[in-house]
Amino acid sequence: MEMVNITIDGKKIQVPKDYTVLQAAREAGVEIPTLCYLKGINEIGACRMCVVEVKGARSLQAACVYPVSEGMEVITNSERVRRARKVNLELILSNHDRSCLTCVRSGNCELQKLAEDLNVKQIRYEGENIRRPLDDFSPSVVRDPNKCILCKRCINVCRNVQEVGVINANYRGFKTVVSTAFDRSLNDVACTMCGQCIQACPVGALREKDSTDIVWKALADKNKYVVVQTAPAVRVALGEEFGLPIGTRVTGKMVTALKMLGFDKVFDTDTAADLTIMEEGTELINRIKNGGKLPLITSCSPGWIKFCEHYFPEFLDNLSTCKSPHEMFGAILKTYFAQKMGIDPANMFVVSVMPCTAKKFEAQREELAASGYPDVDAVLTTRELARMIKEAGIDFVNLPDSHFDDPMGDATGAGVIFGTTGGVMEAALRTVYEVLTGKTLENVEITQVRGFEGIREAEIDVGSMKIKAAVAHGLSNAKKLLEMVKNGEKEYHFIEIMACPGGCIMGGGQPIVHAKVKEKVDVAKLRASAIYDEDRSLVIRKSHENPTVKRLYEEFLGHPNSEKAHHILHTHYKKRPLY
């Protein structure tokens, strides 16, 4: 690699020739403030917070886009630089809705942190503010243009990472706004509700649709039997909201907190993940044996399902008809569990705690109502659950551990790994192998489908058959994979797709990590490691060995893919317009 010699604040260093000044400074241990910068995604120099002096240049330069060159001399902390950064920040703040005390991002806002770091005590440029309407029509994502700082991070995540591209910069100059085509609501365009724009936003301009008031109201209703279930990815991220290190497993504390909040039963969505494997695995076997539509594509990720309905309707018949795990669980709770407990499903209120914003949209699908009532009544993100725990005054970090409730609390390691990319595939293969071969799978860790490459392929020996599988995470990778299948370049039996890069552990509803922290810490790897640790800690690691699931089939469903199972646990999809 060709290197160049540069000087930063009097310190001589060598860096690769293709570095920017920002990269070089960080390698030298010099901190330059940024706001619009998102490594590898948004490197456009829009906010001008990273300006520096470069010897020989007539004006200050944006370090995030300015390339290094041999002999370059850079000053990052002169009076001129500090003054320019402060002026730029004051100008951004002058047209920003500064209702920080009531903002969902207060205390975790990059703009707020920058104002503190740069010692901004007053704003000298109070002028005309354009007040724009709030877009809160989507069941998943709320857009507040009055808090937008035009950094364009959300635009580039939506366009380049997810390749959905439903938001862009409209109009020009002072009237510029980040919006959809013709300023329509996110609810009226082909948004997948994945929430990756929320994760990218440095301020409170994008947030999830809050459901905490609905849940508090249900908990206070003496006539409601309120049940909560938690997704596998929540337990490895919730602790971050209370200052615990990234990737800390807090399963037991989470259960204790939920019981303290007043839920009548606290269940694990992993139980339904095991149920999903029984249904989806059987569906895969039947399609392979009976010449059904292949490849079979997973249906656990509602952001991916909505993407398919909008952009790849020709693959709708390839989708597994299985409901996602939390919807399956909701259906079972309002049928089997309600009957067993003598509860009228009309009085049962099911809450799902999910790492996902698209689950909020999914829960409103009319077809997901096996009991005649919605399978799931409310979806909380990981962040919303944290807010409820804080509102209740619960000292989360010092809570003792509790166990999920019986009789629906059993889960296996296969259910846990649903939380990371490749997990659904691995869980399914653990079961499919033993069902097809009649043999015990000694090494249950199928590492061929693990990892964070955008698209991963595996060929798994299952007796006399080789199952060709592929895993994609992030919608741009899903698009590439489907195009290859459509063009006949690739053939598979089974495909797993997750809408969010990294899978559910990096979902739109997970704790938001500061952009600078994400540069230094592999958040996905830490959370995934915690998921796999929990899998290894469990005695039962195969879905078909789950005693609760076995009992469910014996007492209620009959067998996987039975007529009753199809009525309660399966669904259908529909083509949706692009515009």
PyMOL commands that set and color helices and strands:
alter all, ss='L'
color gray80, all
select helices_A, chain A and resi 21-27+79-94+100-102+110-117+153-161+173-175+181-183+186-188+196-200+212-220+234-236+238-242+251-261+269-290+302-311+313-318+325-341+345-347+358-363+382-391+396-398+413-419+423-437+447-449+475-486+504-506+515-520+523-537+543-545+547-557+563-569
alter helices_A, ss='H'
color red, helices_A
select strands_A, chain A and resi 3-8+11-16+51-54+61-62+73-75+141-143+168-170+177-179+206-208+225-230+265-268+296-297+348-354+378-381+455-462+465-473+494-498
alter strands_A, ss='S'
color yellow, strands_A
deselect
rebuild
show_as cartoon
